């Protein structure tokens, strides 16, 4: 593998792509430390430390923004508005005929969908930026120091322009990486934002050991659990069920087409990280609504929706299983696959083309999604279990599973796959000299 990494810089084009990607990511990280004008940064950090809101409604944005929201920087919204717009467009493609038509028009349809996604990103980021400006104006530290010293209409307009421009810039940086760099730009930006929190998490663990709060053997055990969990997530991400497909021979003029055997790879986790994002968004709602009332009954009810509650784990896991099936049904259509196979003379041995083939594929997809959804639910709940029963910070426990680990593993595998493809295309050895090749996963 080390020889494979050394070969990366022997190919001029690949070397330029890697350097370009690194420079763009550095620009993104620098922008994540430029504060919004009119903000008292010290008061904002003090508020978040006192309120411990890192796991509340806005924690998902802070995760994807690499901590930029907590610091109220120009990249505070991160790439989340773009992801939201992409999800909305994708869902519309399943129910609106116009978007279904665009998805089938090839390159031209893809360009129009990309343009609509950009418009949606601007609209969503503008609305969210307004909400953030109102939120910032209304918070104070325990000492009564306002986060926004000069609140008003001017601050709101300036914040909306700044945050919206920051999101558009991040979207543009991601597109530049995809076009001129290596890997999927949007995914890499999310990846680098999550990885940026890992050094602080490791520093917290070191302080726990040096302060005598945790034994070295306990830390070794925790690291071993992390390695096993990462291996399990890699297996979950790469796991596929191959359905054999045979294409009949066709004679067109003097040429013979078809006759070869191939397969349809069905992912065990076709939905990727999206079920966790959907489930998290819904589980944040009762936490937020119950927080509006301060009485004994509402406080007791809110404890059931605390991330350390067993009830929360069960509801969260159930939602993930549901959304895994829901998103898989949207992302993969067995009827379209069966129709395309029939048009090109393909068939599954022992299964009649057309409706029977669609039912066969759907049956297999339903069966393999069940264990995949349960594994996904366990991976999502594992950080909460680690936090409750072991004295570790949630920042460190988040790398045991959930959205963070799934994104890290998925993006790493996808990027390594693209690097390996460049090496093999230039007749260099890939990263994996033995065994199977690196498999990618669904992108954002």
N, C-alpha and C positions, 0 to 999 in steps of 0.2 A: 504493500500500500504506500509506503514512503517513497518508493521509486515512482509510483504513479503520480504522487503530488509533485515530485521533482520534475517530472515530464511536463507538467502544466505550463511551466515557464519556458519550455523549449519550443513551444508553438507560438509564433509572434501574434497571430490573431487572437488566440485564447488568452495570452498574457495581457493584451490590451483590454480585452473584455473584463478580465478579473480586476485589473487596476482601475478601470472606469467604474466598476461596481463598488469597489472599496471607497473611491473618492465620493461617490454619490451618497453612500451610507455615512461617511464622515460629515458631509454637509447636513444630512438629516439629524445627526446627533448634535451638531452645533446649534441648529435651529431649535432643538428641544431644550435649550438653556437660555434662549432669548425671551425675557418676560414681556407680558402685555403691558403697554403704557398705562400708567395710572394705578398700578398694583403695589401694595405693600407686601413684598415677598416674604419677609420675616413673619408678619402677622398671619399670612396664609398658611405657612408651614406650621406655625404654632397651633392654628385652628385644627388642621388635620391630625396633628399629634394628640391634641386634647380630645377631639371628638372620635378618633379612631374610625374614621369613615372609609378606610381603605377597602372594606369589603361590602360597601353599600351599593346603592343604585348606580353610582358613577365609577365603580371599580373596574368594570369591563372596559370603559374608555381609557382609564389610566393604564390598564394592562397593555392595550394595543398602542397607546401613545408613548410607552416606555417611561412612564412617570411624569410626562410633560403636563398632564392635567393637574396633578398635585402641585406643580410649580407654577401653573398658570402662564405657560409660555405661548408663543405664537403657533406652536404645533400642538396645543392643548387638546384639540379634538382628534388629533391623529388621523388615521385613515378610516376610522369607523364610519363616517358618513358615506364614503365610497362603497364600503362593504354593505351598508344598509341599502344603498341605491342598487347595488348589484343583486342583492337578494330579492328586492322588490321586483326588479325587471325579470329575474328568473322565475319568480312566482307568477307574474303576469303572463309569461310565456306558456304556462301550463293551463291558463283559463281564458286568455284573450286571443282571439283568432289572428289579429294583426301581428302580435308579437310571435305567435307560433309560425306565421308565414315568414317573418324576418329570420327566425332561427333556421329555416330551411333554405334560405336564399344564398348560402355560402358566404363568400368574402364580403360582398356588398351588404348583406343582412347583418353581418358581424360589425361592420363599420357603423351602421345606423344604431345598432344596440349599444355600442360603445359611446356614441354621441349622446343618446338618451340617458345613459348611465352618468355621463359627465353633467348633464343638465340636472339630473336628480341629485347628484352630489352637491352642486351649488345650492339647490333649494333646501336640502336637509341640513347642510352645514350652516346656512344662514339662520334657520329656525333654532338649531341647537346653540349657535353662538349667542343669539338673543337670550335664550334660557340661561346660559352660563353667565352672561353679564348681569342678569337679574339676581342669580344665585350669589355671585361675588359681592354684589352691593349689599346683600342682606346678611352677611356673616360677619361676626366679630369674635375676637378672642375672649377668653374668660376675664381678661383685664379690661374689656370694653374697647379695645383698639379695633377700628374698622379696617377691613382688608382693602376697601376702596375709599381713600380719604375724600376724593371729590366725585361723589356719585351724581348721576344725572343723565339726561338724554344724550349729552355729548359723549360720555363714557360708553354708553350702550352702543351708539353708532360706531365709535372707534373700535370697540371690541368685536362687533359683528364683522366689520371690514377686515380686521387683523386676523381673526380666527378663520374666517371664510377663505381669505387669501392663503393662509398657512395650509389649510386642507387641500386647496387646489394645487399649491406648490408640491405638497407631498405626493398627490396623485400624478403630477407631471414627472416627478423624480422616479416614481415607480414605473411609469411607462417608458422612461428613458433606460432604466435598467433592463426591462424586458426586451427592448428593441436593440440596444447597443451593448448591454452587459451580459451577465450570465445568470440564469435562473429567472423566476417570476418576480418582478419588481415589487409588487404589492405584498406578496408573501414574505419576501426578504426584509422589507421595512418593518412588518409586524415582528418577524423573527428577531431582528436586531434590537427592537424595543424591549422584548421579553428578556433576551440574553443580558441586556444592560443591567438588569436587576440582580443577576446571579452573583456578581462579586460582593455586593452588600449582604446578600443572604449568607454567603460563605463566611464573611467577616463576623456576622452575628453568631454563627456556629463556633467560630474560633474564640470569640469572647465568652461564650458559654463554657467552653472547655477550660480556658485560661482562668476564668473566675471560679472554677470548681463546681459549677452548677450541673455539669454532666460528665460522666465517666468516659474515658477514651473508648472502652469496649462498646458502650452504648452508641457512640458516634460511628464506630466501625460497622455496627449492626445497621444503623440508619443508612449509611452509604451503601451497604450491601443490598438493602431493600430498594434503594433508589436504582441501582444497577439492574436488579431483577425486573423492576417496574418498567424501566426504559426498554429492556429486551422484550418484555411482553407487549409494549406499545408498538415497537418495531414489527413484531410478528402480526399484531392486529392490523397495522397499516399495510403490510405487504401481503397479507393472507388473501388468496384468490381461489375460486372454484372454476376450473376450466371445463367448458362444455365443448366437446368435439363437434366440428362442422366440416362437412364434405361438400365440395362444389362439383357439379356435373360437368362433363366435357361438352364444349360447344364448338362447332366448326363454322367459322366465318371466313368465307373465301378459301384461301389456302392455309389459314392459320387455325390452330386449335387453342381455345381458351378454356380455363378452368381445369378441373381434374385434380386439384391439390387439396390437401387436408389442412385445416387450421383449427382454431378454437376461439370461443368467446370467454374472456376472463371476467368473471363476476367477483367483485370485491366483497370480502367479508364485512368491511366497513365502507360501504359506498358513500355514505353521507358525510364522512370525514368528521370535522370538528363542529359542523353546523348544528347538530342536535344539542350540544352542550351550550352553545351560544343562545339558541332559542329558549332552552330550559332555564338558563340563568336569567334571561330577560324577564320571564314570567315569574320566577321565584323572587325577583327584586320587588315586584308589585305589592304583595302583602306586607313586606317589610316597610316599604315606604308609606303605604296607606295607614297601617297601624301606628306608625310613628307620629301621625297627626294628632292623636288623642293621648293624653297623659292621665290615665286612670288605672286602677288596679286590674280591672277585667282585661283591658286592652294590652296592658303590660304582660299579663299572664298568657294571653293569646299570642303575643309577639314572641314569647320564648319558644313556642313550638316552631317558629319560622327562623330561629337562630341557626347559623350554619353548624353549630355543635349539637343540635337536637337530632335525635333519631328520626323523629317525624319529618324533619326537613330532608334528611337523607333519603327516606322512602319516597317522599313526593318528588324530590329532585331526580332520583333514579327512574321513577315511573315516567316522568315527563321525557327523559332522555330516550327511553325505550320507544315511547310513542312517536317522538319527533324523528327518531332514526328511521322508522318505517315510513313516516310522512315524507321526509326529505328524499329517501330512496325512491319512493314512488314518483316524485317529481323529477329527480335527476336521471332515472333510468326507466325507459318505456319499453317493455317487452314487445308490445304490438309493433312499434316502429322497427325494432331489431328484426322481428320475424318477417315483416313486409320487405325490408331491404334484402334479407337473405333470399327470399322467394324471387325478387326481381332479378337477382344475379345468379340464380340457379343453385343456391346453397340450401342445404338441409342437414338436420341433425339425424344421424343414423338411428333408425327405429322409430322416428317421430315424423308424422305427416306435416308437410309445410303449411304455413298459414296460421289458423287459429290454434291448432294443436301445438304448434311450436311455441307460440306466445304463452299458452297455458303452461307448457313444460318449463320454459325459462322463468316464468313468474313463480311457479311452485318451488323451484330450486332457490331463487333469489329470496323468497320468503323464509325458507328453512335456514339458509346460511346467515340471514340478517338477524335472526333470533339470538344465537350465541354472540354475534358481534355487538348487538345492542346491549346485552347484559354486561359484556366486557367493557364496553364504552361507559356504561353507568357506573361500574365499579371503579374504573380509572378516574372518573369525575368526582366520586365521593371520597376516594382514598386520601386526598389532602386534608379533608375535614376530619377523617378518622385519625390521621397522624397528629394533627394539631390538638385533638381532644385528649388522646391517651399518651402522647409523648410531649415533653416540654420543648417544643420547637416553635419558631415564629411562623406565621402563615406565609410570609414571604419566601421562606425556605421550603415549607411544605408544599407550596404550589408547584414545585418542580417534581413532585412525586406523581403528578397526574393532572387531570383537568385540562382546561384550554391551553395552558402554557406548554405542558409536555407534548400534547398532541400536535400543536403548531410547530414546536421545535423539531420533533422527529419528522413530521411530514415535509417541512421545508428543507431540512437537511438531506433527506433521501432524494427529494426532487432535484435539488441543486447538484448533488453528487452524481445523479443519473445523467444530467446534462453534461457535466464535466467528463464523465466516463465516455459519453457518446462522442465528444470532441476528440478524446484520446484515441479511441478505436477507429474513428474516421481517418485519423492521421497515422494509422498503423502503429500506435503505441499500445503497450499493455495497459489494461484498465486497472481500477482499484482492486477488483476481485479477480485474482488469477485462478482461483478454484471455486467451485460451487456456482450458484446462480448469480445472475447480474443484479445490480441494484435496480429496484423498481420504484417508480415515482408514485404520486398520489394526486388526487383531485386538487386543483388550485382554487384560490379565492376568485 
